[in-house]
């Protein structure tokens, strides 16, 4: 079980979630540093996002006694099947949006295996930041409100932040996809009883595929 500092206000976790959301903006900021190839840009962004993620994990643990890896619940087959259903829905939506199997389309478009692997690294870093936003927002909601256990408050937070911003970045269809992904990722986290390790694995898998 996570050892939570009872003196920590719920609002602190909302701030952590907002910091995670703000971390996504580093992708735009690094573009101001200069013009890079897509592969190098993905690498720089992945490094920046990973630094932010590690910093938030460290801050949550040292200042708020909240370590995301403490919880290791016993998961049953139905927990994994429910999570896989979420992943499957995301893959269907992604395939529809890309007009084909996403990994193959991206692999054939980036020009080389090295660039594709850097794209995967980018997705892994983004998945980590996404999950942190969900975890901290869910913790805030759990402490602040009395909500049904099935309500993905973390996913809702991600949808109204990271999800909505995609309407401006990727248009209407991109925004709808990001909102759907956010809600499904939040549901997945709850299906897996807030197990960070498994949640990250499934969310990253859904993102890559």
N, C-alpha and C positions, 0 to 999 in steps of 0.2 A: 504494500500500500504506500502511496505517496505521503510523506510527512509534511503536512501543510502548516505553515506558521499561521496560527489562528489570529494573530494580530495584523495580518496583511489584509488590506481592504480589497474587495472584489474588483474595484476599479483599476487596480494595478495590473490585473490580467487583461483587462480591456486595453490598457496602454501597450502591453506587450503584443497583443494581437494587432494593434494599429502600427506598432513599430515594424512588425513582420510585413504588413501591407505596404508600408512606406519603403521597405527594402526592395520591392519590385521596381521602384523608380530608378534604382541604380542602373538598370539596363538603358534608360534614356540618358542618364548623366554620363555614362561611359562613352556614349556616342559623341559627347562634346570634347573628349580627349583627343580625338583624331579619327581619321578614316581607316578602318581595318577591314580585312577580308571577313566574310561571314563566319568562317571557322574560328578565327582569332577573336572576333567579337563575342561568339558564343562562349569561348574559353574565359575571356575576361569577365563576362557577366556571371558565369558559373562560379568563378572564384569569389567575386564580390558577394553574391547571394549566399555562398557557403560561409563566408566570414560573418555576415549578418546573422545567419542561423546559429552558428556556434556561439556568437556573442549573446544572443537571446537565450539560448539554453543555459549558458553560464550565468547570466543575470538572474534568470528564474530560479536557478539552484542556489546561488550564493545569497541573494537578497531576499528571496521569498520562500526558500526551502521547498521548492517545487522542482523535482527532477523527473523529466518526462519518461525516463527509462525504468523508473521504480516499479510501475505497475506491470505485472506479468500474469494476467488472469488466465484461468483454465478455459481454453476455447474448445468448443465441440465442432463436429462436422458442419452442423447447420450454421454456425457463425461464419465459417469459411465459405460455405455455399452462398450465403446471403451477400458476403463481400464480393464473391466472384460474379454474382448477378449484377451488382453495381458496375464492376469492371466491364462485363459483357455489354451492358447498356451504353457505357461510354464508348466502347469500341465500335458499336453499331452507329452511334451518332458521328463519331470521327470518320468512319468509312464513308458514310453518307456525305459528310461535309467535304471530304477530300476527293470524293469521286472514285475511291478505290482504297486499297489497303495502305494505310498511312506509312508504315516503315518502308515499303517498297517504293512508294512515290517519293518520299524524302531521300531515300538512298540514291535513286536515279537522278535526283535534281541537284544534289549538293556537289557533285563532281568527283568525289573521291571517298574512299573508306575512312580516311583520317577525318575529313570534314563531317562525315556521318557520325563517327564516334564522338566528336566534339559536340554535335547536336544532342546526342544521348546524354553526355555529361551535363549539358545545359538543362535538359529535362529532369535529370536527377536532382540538380540543385534547386530548380523551381519547385519540384514536388516536395522537397524538404521545407521550403519556405511556406508553401501552401498548407502543409500539414501543421506547421507551427501556428499559423494564423487560426486554423480550426481548433487546435488544442487549447490555446490561450482564450479564445472567444468562448469556447464551450465551458471552460473552467469559470470564466467570469459569469456566464449565465447560470451555472450550477450554484454558485455562491450567492448571487444577487436575487435570483428568482426561484420560485417553485414551479418547475416546468415538467411536463411528462418526460419520462426517460427516453422515449423514442424520438423526441424533437431534436433535430440536428441544429442546435443554435450556432455551433461553430460553422456549419455549412451555410447557414443563412447569413452570418456575418461576412463570410468569404464572397457570397453571391452579391451582396450589396456594396462591396468594396472592389475587390479584384474582378468580380463578374461584370458589374456595371461599367467599369472603366473600359472593358473590351468593346462596348458599343461605340466608343470614340476611336479606339485603336484598330478594330477589325470589322467595324460595321455591324449591321443588325444581326446577321446570322452568327457572327463571331461572338457577339454579346450573349445571344441566347445559348450558345454552346457553353460559354464560360459559366453562366448561371446554372445550367443543368449539371455541369461538371462539379461545381461548388457544392450543390445540394447532395449529389450522389456521393461525393467524397466525405461530406459530413455524416451522411447515413452510414457509410462504410466504417467510419471511425467508431460509431456507436455499435454497429453490428459486431465489431471486433472487441467490444468491451473496453474501448479506449487504450488498446494495446498499441503503443507507438511503433514498435518494430514491424508488426504485421501490417498495420495501416500504411506505413511508408512503402512497404513492398508492393502492396496492391495499388496504391495511388500512383506510384512510379510506373508500374506495369500498364495501368490504364492510360497514363500520359504518353508513354512511348508507343503503345500500340494504337 
